[in-house]
Each structure stands twice: as structure tokens, then as C-alpha cells.
Amino acid sequence: MCQHFEHLDLQKGTIILSADKTEKHLYFVKNGLVRAFTDFEGQEVTFWFGTEGQPIIPMNSYVYNKKNYENIELLEDCSLYKIEIIKLQKLYKEYKEIANWGRILAEKELVATERRLITRISMQAKDRYLELLAQHPNLLQRAALRHIASYLGITQVSLSRIRAQIK
């Protein structure tokens, strides 16, 4: 299966997926940090961070072959694996084991997305911050505070206050 993937080394700041574009590839993070964001009322809103071992799946393109909702930006120099969606779908048809892997991958992504949504609407900002630290303990050293604040749905000033309370 490795022969179907292309290895890429890309620089920090690269946008690998763009909103309003139908994407033909999906990626896996070998090394590095990425974020998914969208523009909302003139502001970038970060709604996902991806680290080593995680997939970068433009779901609307992957499932419906339609335009993406999100942008994916590399927050560090990254090493990625890239595969064409159509090639992966062909592998699903040819190999039951790969199809099951793809199903499990999609299910895990759905659960993670559901968890992020529920956390965002049901937890206080401080608790969201603590949960983010528990899930990604080294994120503060790797991501800009503006991206973390955006992910948490708060201002950088509020994030600074929360961090000061915790110390």
C-alpha cells in the first residue's frame, strides 16, 4: 500500500487545503503540527489541530466530491503522506481490510468531531483549555496562542487570564 502514497516535506505556513475548492487528496501527518480553520466574519477560526499520526481528511471532498469548508495550514515544517482520494477509494473496493481500516478511520474522526462540538457548547473556557492540555500537552509550545485562543472560542486576553489562574 505504501507505493500509493507520496511523501512530502513542506514548510511552515503552507496551506495544503483551501476552502471552496474540491480537494483530490488526503494526507497523514508523519511529523509536524497543522490546523484547520475557516474564515468567519473576517476572523480566522481554528477548529482542529492535527499532530503526528493523524489524518487530514477534507470530508466534503472525500465523501461527496464537493468543495471544502476548511483551510489546512502547516504550523510547523511538516512531513506528510499524500494519497489521491480516488486511489484510496479504489483500494477500498479491492481490499476488504483497507475498506475496514477506512471505515474505522472515518468513525474515529466522526467521534472526535462530535466531542469537539459538545465540548465547545457545554464546557466553560477554562475547562476547555484544561481538556486541550490533557489531549495535547505540548501544544502550547508548538502553536501560537492566537490559534489556541481561537480554537477555544475566546480572546487571547481571556486565554492569558485562564493560564494565569492555573499557574
Secondary structure, 3 states (H helix, E strand, C coil): CHHHCEEEEECCCCEEECCCCCCCEEEEEEECCEEEEEEECCEEEEEEEECCCCEECCHHHHHHCCCCCCEEEECCCEEEEEEEHHHHHHHHHHCHHHHHHHHHHHHHHHHHHHHHHHHHHHCCHHHHHHHHHHHCCCHHHHCCHHHHHHHHCCCHHHHHHHHHHHC
